[in-house]
Amino acid sequence: MGAKVLERFPAGAPRGAWPAEEFAAARRAEGEPAKVVMDLASDAFLVVVPTRDDD
């Protein structure tokens, strides 16, 4: 299983992960299983949804 990045938010933003969490919550309200992960290499919070390998 992989993941598709829906949006990325800079970790250094004044509100930290809040914009990413709010975006993910809105996607979950629409029925997508979105979650927030931290990408240390790019110093960003990513909102991702799982994908199947055969997609």
ROZARO-445905 format. One record per residue (C-alpha): z, y, x; residue in three letters. Coordinates in steps of 0.25 Angstrom, whole numbers. Each point is the difference from the previous one (the first is absolute). Example, Ala and Ser with C-alpha at 12.3 -4.5 7.8 and 13.67 -1.06 7.14 Angstrom:
<pts>
      Z      Y      X   aa
     31    -18     49  ALA
     -2     14      6  SER
</pts>
This chain:
<pts>
      Z      Y      X   aa
      0      0      0  MET
     -3     14      5  GLY
      2     14     -6  ALA
     -8     12     -4  LYS
      4     14      4  VAL
      0      9    -12  LEU
      5     12      6  GLU
      7      5     13  ARG
     11     10      2  PHE
      5      6     13  PRO
     14     -4      4  ALA
      3     13      6  GLY
     -2      7    -14  ALA
     12      9     -4  PRO
      3    -10    -12  ARG
     -1    -12      8  GLY
     -4    -13     -8  ALA
      2      7    -13  TRP
    -15      3     -3  PRO
     -4    -14      4  ALA
     11     -6     -9  GLU
     -4      9    -12  GLU
    -15     -4      2  PHE
      4    -15      0  ALA
      9      2    -12  ALA
    -12      6     -8  ALA
     -9    -11      4  ARG
     10    -11     -4  ARG
      1      8    -13  ALA
    -15     -3     -2  GLU
      2    -15      3  GLY
     -3      0     15  GLU
     10     -8      9  PRO
      0     12     10  ALA
     11      1     11  LYS
      3      9     11  VAL
      0     -5     15  VAL
      1      8     13  MET
    -11      0     10  ASP
      7      2     13  LEU
    -13      2      8  ALA
     -5     11     -8  SER
     14      6     -4  ASP
     -4     -1    -15  ALA
      5     -6    -13  PHE
    -11     -8     -6  LEU
     -1     -4    -15  VAL
     -6    -14     -1  VAL
     -3    -10    -10  VAL
     -2    -15      3  PRO
    -14     -6      1  THR
     -5    -14      0  ARG
     -7     -5     13  ASP
    -12     -4     -9  ASP
     -2     14     -5  ASP
</pts>
